[in-house]
Amino acid sequence: MKSKVRTIIETAATFICLASGVGAVQAATITLDPLNPVVGNGDSFIINVVGQGFTEGSGGTIGGGFSLAWDPSILTLDSYNLTFPGDQTFGQLGTLDNTAGTLTNADVTSLSGTTDASFNIASLTFSAHNSGVSPTDISIGLFAGGSPRIWADSSGFVDTNPTFVDGTVTVNAVPVPAAVWLFGSGLIGMIGIARKRSVSHAV
């Protein structure tokens, strides 16, 4: 009898663990791709805002809003466009402020939305103008009154409450090529020889 009870308890525990694991895998996130790129000073590069793990099929998602912040002493956002596959009926580009290092309240809310579990939201082209590590902090966009531009399931407009996953951009100083060093050392050598010759002529 005890062994049967124990088997039932173990089976129930396994089911609970599996169910919680499935929930974790299917949790919706809004993040960046690539999440932690490494670039050189002076480089231009693209980061995509992407949704992952949303409701797939007829439920889909009607979209929502996001904001992004970075270190303006390291990065500049040169251009961006919204790439959400829905119709973006209620979407807006948001407000770009490179002095503050922010793109605020961009929105891709639509009527038709998308039935994909994972999808592109926006494409951002940055340039790196200083070495260092810049955060790329992403968060939900807000309406003028401060309420969130929610990401909703199109079945009944249910808030999907996605997790926003931040990243970083590492900008490395561009090393001086070896050929430049060789050229410089050769130039110094030639200057030294020229000076010796001028000294010998003077003598």
N, C-alpha and C positions, 0 to 999 in steps of 0.2 A: 504493500500500500504506500509506504514512504517513498519507494522508488518511483511509483507512478506520479505522485504529487511533485516529486523533485523534477521528473521529466517534463511535466506540465509547466512548472515554474521556469525551467531552463528554456523551453520552447517559447514561452511568452516573452521572456527577457530577450531572446534572440530576435523575435519579431519586432519588439520595441526598438532595439538597436538598429535593425535594418531600416525600419520606418524613419527613424531620426536621421540615419545616414542618407536616405533618399531625399529627405527634406533639405538637408544641407547641400547636396549636390545640385538640387533644382532651385536653390535660392537665387533670386534675380539680383544681378549686379550691374552697375554702370561703372566702367573703368576706361583705361587708356591702352592703346596698342600702337607701338610697344609701351610697356609700363615703365621700364627704367632704362631708356636708351643712353648710350655713351657716344658723344659726338666731339668733334674738334672745334676749337674756337674759330669763328668765321663760317662754320657750316650752316647750310639751310637744310631743314629736315621736317618730316610730316609725322604728326601724332594723330591717331584717330580716336574719337570717343565712340565706344561700343557698348551695346547692351548684351548681356549674356544670361541664359537660364530663365528667360521669361516664359509665360504660358504659350505653348505651341498649339497651332490649329485654330479652330473657330473662335476661341477665347482671345488669343492674340494680345496685342497691346495697342492703345491709341496714342502712345507716346507720352511726352512730359517735358520738363525743363531741367536745365543744368547751369551751373556756374563753374568757372575755372580760375585758379589763381596761381601765379608763378613769381619768381624773383626777377623784377625788371632790370636789375643790375647785371643779370646774366643772359636773359632771353628777351626777344621781341617777337610778338605774334604779328607776322607780316600779312597773312590773309587766312580766311576760313570760310567754309561753306557747310550748310546743313545737308546731310546725306541720308536722313531717315527715309525708309522706303514707303512710308505712308503719304497721304496727300498734303499733310502739313497745313490744313485749312486754318488752324488757329496759331500756327507757328510764328515765331519772330526771331530775328537775327541776334538779339541781345545787344549789350553795350560793351564796346571794346575800349579799354583804357590802358595803354602801354606804359604810361607813367606810373600807374599804380600796380601794373601787372595783373589785370583782371579782365575776364570776359564774363559779364553777369547776365543772368536771366535769359539765356537763349532757350528757345522753346520749339518743339516739333510736334505739338499736339495736333491730332488729325481726326477725321471722321472714320476713314477706312482702316487706318493703322496698319499693322503687319501681323501675319500669322506665324512668323518665324520666331523661334526661341532665342536666337542670337541675331543681331543686326547692327549695321553701322548707324551712327547718329550724326556725327560731324567729322570733318577733316580739317585739321589746323596745320598751317605751315609756319614754323618758327625759324628764327635765325639766332645763332649763338654769338654774342659779342664780348663775352668775358669768361674766363675759366672759373670753375667752381661747381657746386651742386645746387641746383634749383629744385624746390618742391614743385609738384604739379598737383595741387589740391583741388579735387572735384567735389561738388556738392549739389544739392537740389536747387533749381532756380525758384525765384519768388515772384509773386505778383506785386504790384505797387503797394498794396496794403500789408504786405509781409506774409501772406499765406502761401504755402508751397504750391508750385506747379506740378501736381502729383503725376506719377507714372501709373496708369490705370489699365486694368484688364478690360477689354472691350465688352465682355459679358457682364453687363450690369454696372460698368464703370467702377469696378472694385479696385481700391488702392493696392498696388502690388508692393509698395514700400521697399524698393530695391536698396541694396547696400552700395554706397559709393566708395570705390577703392582708389586711393591716392597713389601717385607714383613720384618719380624723381627724374631729372635730366642731369647727367654728369657731363660737364664740358671740360675737356682736356686742352691744355695749352698745346698748340701745334709745334712739335719739335723742329728745330732748324735742321734741314737736310744735311747729311754728311758731305755732300758735294760743296755746299756753301762753306763749311769749315775748311775743306781742302783748298778751295779757291782763296779763302782768307789767309790761310797759312802761307800759300804760295806767293800771294801779294806782299805779305810782310817780309818774306825772304827776298823778294826782288827789290823792295825798298832798302833793305839792309845792304844788299850788294851795291846798289846805286850810291848809297852813302859812303861805303868803303872806297868806291872808285873816285868819288868827288874829293874825299880826304886825301887819297894818294896823289891826285892831280894837283891839289893845293900844295902838298909837300914838294 
